[in-house]
Each structure stands twice: as C-alpha cells, then as structure tokens.
Amino acid sequence: MTNDRVSFKLEQKIAYITLNRPDKHNGLDKQMIVDLVKVAKQVNKNRAIRCVILQGEGASFCAGLDFNHVAKNPSMIFSFFLKLPWNKDNMFQRVAHIWRDLSVPVIAVVHGNCFGAGMQIVLACDYRIATHDANLSILEMKWGLVPDMSGMATLSQLTRIDIAQELTMTGRFFSGNEALEYGLVSKVSDNPLAEAKLLADKICQQSPDAIAATKYLFNKTWKKDTRTALFWERITQLRLLGRKNQRIAMKNGLTKVGNKKDFIDRTSF
C-alpha cells in the first residue's frame, strides 16, 4: 500500500512503513501527518503484524516539520494544535507518540538528517538504530519554539535532564555516535536496516501476547514507584497466564529445554 506521503509493506509479520517525500527530505506537511497517523492505526488493528520498521525514503529520515508548507497553510496550526477533551494529545503530538502507543514494537531506522519533528517521532519508537554519521537535532529552538510533539514525554525516559536541556536549548547538531552516548539511539550501524530486520525477526519468533504485554508493562511502569510497578506487573501477568499463545510458548520452551538437556546428557562423560 502506498499513498502520496507514506508507503506500507508487510513481509513475514514485519510492517515496513516509509516516509515517502524524499524531495523534501521527508519534511512533514499536513498530508504526511494525517497519513502517518492513519497507517499507525491500521497497524494496531492488524493482528498479523508483529513488529514495525519505520524508515525514510531518500537521503534523510525526516528533516522535521515543513515550515514553508505551514506558512502557506496557517489553519493547520490551529486544527492540529487543538486537543479535543476526550483525547490525551493533539494531532502534532499524536503523529509521534502514536508509535509509543502501538501494541507492537517499533524500530526506527535513522539515516541522513533527523531534525525537530522527525527527532520526536524517532524518540517515541521503542528502538532507534542509526548510522554513525546521521545528523540529528532537537531543532525547535531555531524557530523560537520548544519540542511539542511528545518530546518532553520521551526525552525524560531516555537521557539525563542536563543533556536534554542542552540539546534543546542550543538546537545543535549531533551525530549518531553522539546520540548513542546520550542514550537517544539504541545502536549505531553501517547498515541500520539490516540490524532492524535482525531484531524484528527475533521479536517475531516470540509470543505476540507476551511481546505486547512487555511493551505495555514498561510503558505503564517505567520510572514509577515500586508499589505501582509491582501492581501492574501482577495484573499484566494474570492477563497472559493460560492463554493460547502462552501455552504455545510454554510448550516450545519445554521442548527446547528438553532437547538441550538430552544433548548434554548424551555428551557428558
């Protein structure tokens, strides 16, 4: 499935979602924001999908919000900044944080430029694999703004406050290697897409219920007090016990343990 701004491909339980505006370094315009949210919602409804790889077509992952487009469409600011009472976020925040809210893991493949809005989308993914020389920036300060697309919710979970403040206040550019030092990317690689595929394949081999529950549990309890974390740990485990996928995982696990034990017994002296 491909539309004007976002392409989608499903292969072996992995959804490949690609920002598809390479002539603008995948700068976000109104249609791309709408399309990204739409495809994320479709992923959440598709039980065949076990993992998402999010990437950018062309020379960059995403150079941020397309301010030339915004200047020509000023009503976009009001409509996307408005939050309805029953929603937790507005549209600007949703295009990034929706990846954190998906029940399946999301792996961002980062290359070239990744600025502003693009950076906030990446930060909301579960894993971020970047090239060594990727060019990243929390660039909103250039426009006299602060990150307002869920960056405050995600930065606080990934790095120290002094690092977050310095990068936000200066808007300076930093490499994939530096981002790894700061905790803002999970790994650097000469071929981040290949690394993402390896990780996605390993995730797809596990119980989909347990994977979804793990993501839910960490999002629910990360940096919470011990009492809250233990409560959600119990509740989440109760939801898994005895279900079909848990029984399958148990059977497969016991088979592997049995085979390993038999191999050890047969090779022991």
C-alpha positions in Angstrom: 0.0 0.0 0.0 1.4 3.4 -1.0 -0.1 6.9 -0.9 1.3 10.3 -1.6 3.3 10.6 1.6 3.7 7.2 3.3 4.3 3.7 2.0 3.4 0.4 3.8 4.6 -3.1 3.1 4.0 -6.3 5.1 6.6 -9.0 4.9 6.8 -12.0 7.2 4.9 -10.3 10.0 7.0 -7.2 9.8 5.4 -3.9 8.7 7.7 -1.6 6.8 6.5 2.0 7.0 8.4 4.5 4.9 8.1 8.3 4.9 7.9 9.0 1.2 8.6 12.6 0.4 12.3 12.3 -0.5 12.5 15.5 -2.5 11.8 17.4 0.8 13.9 15.2 3.0 10.6 13.8 4.2 9.6 17.1 5.8 6.2 16.7 7.4 3.3 18.5 5.7 -0.3 18.2 6.6 -0.9 15.2 4.4 2.1 13.2 5.8 1.0 13.8 9.4 -2.5 12.6 8.6 -1.2 9.6 6.6 1.3 8.6 9.4 -1.4 8.6 12.0 -3.7 6.7 9.7 -1.2 3.9 8.9 -0.3 3.6 12.6 -4.0 3.0 13.4 -4.2 0.4 10.7 -1.2 -1.4 12.1 -2.8 -1.6 15.5 -5.9 -3.3 14.0 -3.8 -5.9 12.1 -3.1 -9.0 14.2 -0.8 -10.4 11.6 1.8 -7.6 12.3 4.3 -8.5 15.0 6.8 -5.6 14.6 7.2 -2.3 12.7 10.2 -0.9 11.0 9.9 2.9 10.4 12.2 4.5 7.9 12.6 7.4 5.5 13.0 7.3 1.7 15.9 9.1 0.1 18.7 11.0 1.7 17.1 11.6 5.2 14.9 10.0 7.7 12.9 13.3 8.3 14.1 16.9 8.3 11.3 18.0 10.6 8.1 20.0 10.0 7.9 21.6 6.6 7.6 25.3 7.7 7.2 26.5 4.2 4.1 24.3 3.9 2.9 25.5 7.3 3.3 29.2 6.3 1.1 28.6 3.2 -1.5 26.7 5.3 -1.7 28.6 8.6 -5.1 27.0 9.6 -3.1 23.8 10.0 -1.5 25.2 13.2 -4.9 25.7 14.9 -6.5 22.5 13.8 -3.6 20.3 14.7 -2.7 22.1 17.9 -6.3 21.9 19.2 -6.9 19.0 21.6 -10.4 17.5 22.0 -11.4 17.0 25.6 -11.6 13.2 25.3 -8.2 12.9 23.7 -4.9 12.9 25.6 -3.0 14.5 22.7 -3.4 16.9 19.8 -2.5 15.9 16.2 1.0 17.2 16.4 1.7 15.1 19.4 -0.1 12.1 18.1 2.0 11.7 14.9 5.0 11.0 17.2 3.6 9.4 20.3 1.3 7.0 18.5 4.3 4.8 17.8 4.8 4.5 21.6 1.1 3.6 21.9 1.1 0.8 19.4 0.9 -2.7 20.9 3.8 -4.0 18.8 7.4 -2.8 19.0 8.5 -0.1 16.6 12.1 0.1 15.3 13.2 3.4 13.8 15.9 3.3 11.1 17.7 6.6 11.1 20.0 8.0 8.4 20.8 11.4 7.0 19.0 14.3 8.6 16.7 13.8 11.6 15.5 17.1 12.9 12.7 18.5 15.1 9.5 16.7 14.4 11.5 13.8 12.9 13.5 13.5 16.0 10.4 13.4 18.2 9.0 10.6 16.1 12.2 8.7 16.5 12.3 9.2 20.2 8.7 7.7 20.5 9.8 4.5 18.9 10.9 1.5 21.0 14.3 1.1 19.4 16.3 3.5 17.3 19.1 2.2 15.1 21.1 5.0 13.3 24.1 5.3 11.0 27.2 6.6 12.6 27.1 9.8 10.7 23.4 10.5 11.0 22.8 14.2 11.5 20.3 14.8 14.4 19.0 17.8 16.2 16.2 18.9 18.6 15.8 21.9 16.3 12.8 23.7 17.6 14.8 26.4 19.3 15.8 27.7 15.8 12.2 28.8 15.4 11.9 30.1 18.9 9.9 27.1 20.0 10.1 24.1 22.3 9.6 20.5 21.4 5.8 20.0 21.5 5.3 16.7 19.6 5.6 14.4 22.7 9.4 15.1 23.1 9.0 16.1 26.7 7.4 12.7 27.5 10.1 10.7 25.7 13.3 12.6 26.3 12.8 12.2 30.1 12.8 8.4 29.7 15.9 8.2 27.5 18.6 10.6 28.8 19.7 12.9 31.6 18.0 16.2 32.2 21.2 18.2 31.6 21.7 16.5 28.2 18.1 17.0 27.2 18.2 20.7 28.2 21.5 21.4 26.5 20.4 19.8 23.2 17.0 21.6 23.4 18.3 25.0 24.4 21.1 25.1 21.8 19.4 23.1 18.9 22.9 22.0 18.0 23.5 19.1 15.5 25.0 15.8 16.8 25.9 12.5 15.1 24.5 9.0 15.5 27.6 8.2 17.6 26.9 11.1 20.0 23.3 10.1 20.1 24.3 6.6 21.3 26.4 8.2 24.1 23.4 10.3 25.1 21.0 7.3 25.2 18.9 8.8 22.4 19.6 5.9 20.0 19.8 2.2 20.8 22.6 1.3 18.4 24.7 2.6 15.6 25.4 0.6 12.4 26.8 0.9 8.9 23.6 -0.9 7.8 20.8 0.0 10.3 18.0 -1.5 8.2 19.8 -4.9 8.3 20.2 -4.6 12.1 16.5 -3.6 12.4 15.5 -6.7 10.4 17.5 -9.0 12.6 15.9 -7.5 15.7 12.4 -7.7 14.2 12.9 -11.3 13.2 13.9 -12.2 16.8 10.8 -10.4 18.2 8.5 -12.2 15.7 9.7 -15.5 17.0 8.3 -14.8 20.5 4.7 -15.0 21.8 2.9 -11.9 20.4 0.8 -11.6 23.5 3.9 -11.6 25.7 5.6 -9.0 23.5 2.6 -6.7 23.6 2.3 -7.2 27.3 6.0 -6.4 27.8 5.7 -3.1 25.9 2.5 -2.2 27.8 4.1 -3.0 31.1 7.3 -1.0 30.6 5.3 2.0 29.3 3.0 1.7 32.3 5.6 1.3 35.0 8.9 2.9 33.8 10.1 5.3 36.5 7.0 4.7 38.6 7.2 3.9 42.3 7.8 0.3 43.3 4.2 -0.3 44.6 2.7 0.8 41.2 5.2 -1.2 39.2 4.5 -4.4 41.2 0.8 -3.9 40.9 0.9 -3.6 37.1 3.4 -6.5 36.9 0.8 -8.8 38.6 -2.1 -7.6 36.5 -0.3 -8.0 33.2 0.9 -11.5 34.1 -2.6 -12.5 35.0 -3.8 -11.4 31.6 -1.2 -13.7 30.0 -1.5 -16.9 32.1 -3.2 -19.8 30.4 -4.0 -18.0 27.1 -3.4 -19.8 23.8 -0.1 -18.1 22.9 1.2 -18.5 26.4 0.5 -22.3 26.2 2.3 -22.5 22.8 5.3 -20.6 24.2 5.4 -22.9 27.2 5.3 -26.0 25.0 8.0 -24.6 22.7 10.2 -23.6 25.7 9.9 -27.0 27.3 10.8 -28.7 24.0 13.9 -26.6 23.7 14.9 -27.2 27.3 14.3 -31.0 26.8 16.4 -31.1 23.7 19.3 -29.2 25.3 19.2 -31.4 28.4 19.2 -34.6 26.2 22.2 -33.2 24.2 24.1 -32.5 27.5 23.3 -36.0 28.9 24.4 -37.7 25.7 27.7 -35.7 25.5 28.6 -36.0 29.2 31.4 -38.2 30.4 
